[in-house]
Amino acid sequence: MVKFMLKNLHILFLLIFSFCSCTISAQANSKIYYKVAEGKSAGIWPHNDRFLSIERMTELKKKWGFDYLLLAAIYDEKDKRFVKEAGFDSLHIAYQIYLPDISAEKKYIDKLARLGKVWAYFFDEPISRDHNYLDFLNLIIFLSENGLYPHAKFIVSELDEKKGKKVLPLVDVVTYSGYGNSNKFGSDQAATWSEWKNYLGDKFGMPWISAQSDSNEYRTLFKAAKDLDFNFVWFYALEPLPANQEINDSNYAKFCEAAVEFGFMVRIDQSDR
């Protein structure tokens, strides 16, 4: 009887080992990719570390599925060529405009000219930061004279919907750049999106989701984005700012899985053959 039991245990062990080996092998060979769903878009403000490796920059599009990228004001035409090589062409790049640079640095205008056409210009909280309105008007004149506007969209982020309304006639999109209280698990942020949409109308959109502040709230925020009929979401992955402290892949996967659940992305599982 003992020998019989030992023999059966040995067979059972082999079966379990074989099953686990096959499962591990399948997981190792499995390659998960994401892409935006039809009619949807997802943009990213990438961590600065991504500019150190073309492979890691390419990953944002090829692996994680982002189809738009925001190029920060510190970068120039060389970096635009770099992200183009990674898959983000001019029609999928938003460029951050920091208005004080226009009056403080005469070469800034030349930099915009060298940068050439982009999909959109992004103005980050210009009223909250008391940016000079005259600089904004001068920029419009320059962009118009050089064929860069109205070719490109104007996107403005703000922290207060009343400040957002002040620029509403001049821009294509107003977005909210704030984040909620972590104790509210995204409910207050989702409520803010709803209030802004009711106040600003169809020009409010492209809300921001933070890789750092919102990492436990992706599902709540994507559900809100779906309920509010948004078709574009920004992912703020710049912070934490220090080098080598970008969020890990599990955070990206968590974001993308929430996007899949609420119809913003689709998951593609391609196994090695």
Salt bridges, closest charged atoms under 4 A:
ASP49 OD2 - HIS47 ND1 3.72
GLU59 OE1 - ARG50 NH1 3.09
ASP76 OD2 - LYS78 NZ 2.74
GLU77 OE2 - ARG114 NE 3.17
ASP89 OD1 - HIS92 ND1 2.70
ASP124 OD2 - ARG129 NH2 3.54
GLU125 OE1 - ARG129 NE 3.33
ASP227 OD2 - LYS223 NZ 2.84
GLU246 OE2 - ARG50 NE 2.79
GLU246 OE1 - ARG56 NH2 2.58
ASP249 OD2 - LYS63 NZ 3.53
GLU257 OE1 - ARG267 NH2 2.54
GLU261 OE2 - ARG219 NH2 2.64
ASP272 OD1 - LYS31 NZ 3.53
